[in-house]
Amino acid sequence: MDLKLKGKTAIVTGSTAGIGYAIAKRLAEEGVEVVITGRSQAKLDEAAAELSQSGKIRAVLADPATAEGAEALIAAVPATDILVNNLGIYEAKPFTEISDADWHHIFEVNVVSGARLSRHYFPKMLEKNWGRVIFIASESGLLPPAEMIHYGMTKTAQLTIARGLAEQTRGTGVTVNTVLPGPTRSEGIVDFIRSVVSNPDAPEAEREKAFFEELRPLSLIRRLIEADEIGSMVTYLASPLAAVTNGAAIRAEGGIVPTIA
């Protein structure tokens, strides 16, 4: 299927691995000129070299979790057709052990980074009468996990920002949506699952099975989502074919959330 994205430009934050990398790859395959970002020059160079086999890639060393990093990215790329706010972190920690510093840090990375970039790029999209802003949230924004409440809070915040921005797009060709992945196979997920299941020394396949039985029992697919499955969903939402999807929270979480939200 031709998603009619050839000639468009995109920024995907946190895109040297995992979901961000998969999104960048799918967009590039559709003919989008993609800017990837990261904090490590070595990882950026490696990712850019691999992704260049799929299409046109530009790498910018910048961390939008800081004001200086966001400014560096904006200076390097003043405008874009598509902004994918994917940058995010997570950790399992008991609520009583989440310090003030933990709360501030995860909010800065997961929420403020996307708000900073949207504050710059979103008005330019409105002026041009076309654009896509997509926040990569999580099912945790609807069902906050007991083992990482601070993470769930940031994902709910992303839903609020996205819907608020979408309200400002009335009658334009701009859309703002949120994608809610469930647990997705990516760098770090193995260690995370080991840290939360009852038997961390079990073989990896058994730990994954236990994770869904013990911590995500509502999952319908009962497996980790593959990053490229999220990449395909985001690429469709970024396309002109998804013009009537606006202000939506698109669930791509394997059925963990049992009710319509």
N, C-alpha and C positions, 0 to 999 in steps of 0.2 A: 504494500500500500504506500502511495506517495502522500506523505504528511504535509506537503507543500511548505517545507521549511527551508528550502534551498535559498541561500543568500541572507538568511537571518544571522544575527549575532547573539551570543549567550555568555553569561558569566555563571559559573557553577562554583560555589565556595566549598572548601573542604573536599577537594576533588582528586587527591592523589591516591586514594584507595577507597574501597567499599562502595557505598551507595553513590557518593559523589562521582567517583571514577566511572561507575556504570552509567550514570546519567550523561556524563560528558561523552562517553563512547557512543551511546545511542544517538545523541544529538549530532555528533560529528558524522555519523553514518548517514544521517538525513540531510547532510549538506550544510549544517550550521557551522559557522566559525566560532569555536568555543574557547573561552578564556578559563583556564583552570587556576586555582590558587592554592597556596600552602605556605607553611612556615619554614620548611626545609628545602634548600636549593637542590640538594641531592635527590630527594624524593620527587620534587617537581620535575627535574630533568629526566628522571627515569620514567615517570608517568607520561610526560609530554612525548618522549620518544616512542613509547608504546602506543599512545593514543593517536599519534600522527599517522599511524597505519590505517586509521579509520576515517581520517579527514583532517581539516585544518584546525590546528591547536596552537594556542598561545599561552605561555605560562607566565604568571605574575607572582613574584614573591611578596606576599602580603597576608597579614592576619587581621581580618575584620573584627576580631574579638577585642581589638584595641582601636582607639580613635586614630592613632597614627597609622595603623595598618589599613584601616578603611580609607583614610585620606590617600595613602599610597596607591591603592587599587583604583580609586576614583581618578587620580591624576593620570594613571597609566591607561585607563579605559573610561573616558568621560561619559559615554552613552552605550546603551545596549538594548536590544529588542527583548531579550529574555533574561530574567534574573532568578536564579535558583538558590535560595537561602538554605543550603544544606549543612553548613558548618555546625557541628554539635559534639558534645561529650556526654558521657554517662558513667555512673559508678554505683555499685551497691553499697549502701551504708545505712545502719539503723538510724531512725529519725532523731533519737536523742544524742547521736554522735555527729550530726551534721552541724558544723560550726557556722558562725556568721560568715567567715571567709569562704566556706564551701558554698553557701547560699549566694553570695555576691558573685563568686567566680562562675558558677554554672549559669547564672542569669546573664552575666556579661557575654559569655560565649554563645549560649544557645538562643538568647532573645535579642540582646542589644545589638549584636553583630548584624542580624538581618534587618533590624529597625534602622540602623545607620545607613546601610546600603539602599534600602527602600526609600528612605527620606531623600536621597539624591536621585535615584533612577526613576522612581515612580512618577514624579511630576513631569519628567521629560517624556515618558511614555504617553501621558495624558495630552501633552502638547502635540505629539506626533499622531495621536489617535490610534495607536496600536502598541501593544506590549503585553508581556506576561510576567507576573511575579508569582513564584511558587515557593512556598515554605515547606520544608521537609520536617514534619512533626513526628508523631508516634501515636499508636493506640493508647499509650500511657497518658496522653492528654485527655482521654475520655475515661479511662480506667486506671487511675494513679496506682502504680505498684507499691506495695508496702515496703519493699526493699530499697526503693529509691524515690521517695516522695518528692525530693527537690527536683529531680529530673522530670517527673510528671508535671510539676508546676510549670516548668519552662515550656513544655509542649502545649499546655492549655493556653499559656500566654501567646504562643505563636498563632493559635487558632483565633484568638481575639484580635490580634494585629491584622491578620489576613482578612478577616471579615470586615473590620473597620475600614481598611483600605478599599475593599471591594465596593463598599457603600458609596465611595467617591467616584466610581467608574461609570455611573449611570449614563446610558446613551453614548458610550464611547466604544472603541475597539480594544480596550484594555481589560484584562481579567486578572483577578488575584485569587488563587486557590491554595489549599493546603493538602498535602498528601500525608496519610497516616500509615506508615509501614508498621508491620509487626516485627518481632525478632528476626533479624536479617543476618545471614552469614557474611561476616566482614571481619576485618582486622580487630582483634580484641574480644570477639564474641565467645571464643573458646575459654578464655580466662574468666570472663564474666559468668558464664554458665557454671564453671568449676567453683566459683566463689559463692554460688547461691544454692546449689543442689545439696541434698543430704549426704551423698557419697561422692566427694570430689575426686576420689582415686579410681573410680570406675572407668572403663574404656569410653572413648569419646562418644560413640553411638549410644551407649547406655546413658551417659550424662545428658545427651540431647533429649532422649526419650523421657528421662526423669524430669527434666526441666519443664516439659509440657504437661506431664502428669501432676507435678507438685506445684508449679508456679503459674502456668498458663493453661489450666485444664479446660478452658472454654474454646481453645483453638479448634477449628474444624479441620484444618489441613495437617495438624500435628507434626509439623516439621519446620525447620528454619526456612525462611524465604530467601531466594537467591537475589543478589543485588541487581542483576540485570532484569529481573521481573519488576522491580521498582523503577529501574531506568526506562523501561518501555512505557509504563504508566505516565511518568513525568514527561516524556517526550511527546506523547499524545496530547497531554494537557497544554504543552507549550505550543502546539500547532494551531493553525487556523481552523482545523477540523473540530476543535473543542471550543469554538467561539461561544456556545450557549452555556458552557459550564463556568460559572462565576460565583465567587463567594462561598464555594463549596469546600467541605472537608471530605476528601476522597479516601475512603477506607481501603487500604491494601494490606490488611493485617491478618489475613488467613481466617477470619471469622471469630477472632477473640472477643470483639465487641458484639454482644448478642442483640442489641437493640438499635434501631435507626437513630442516628445522631446528626 
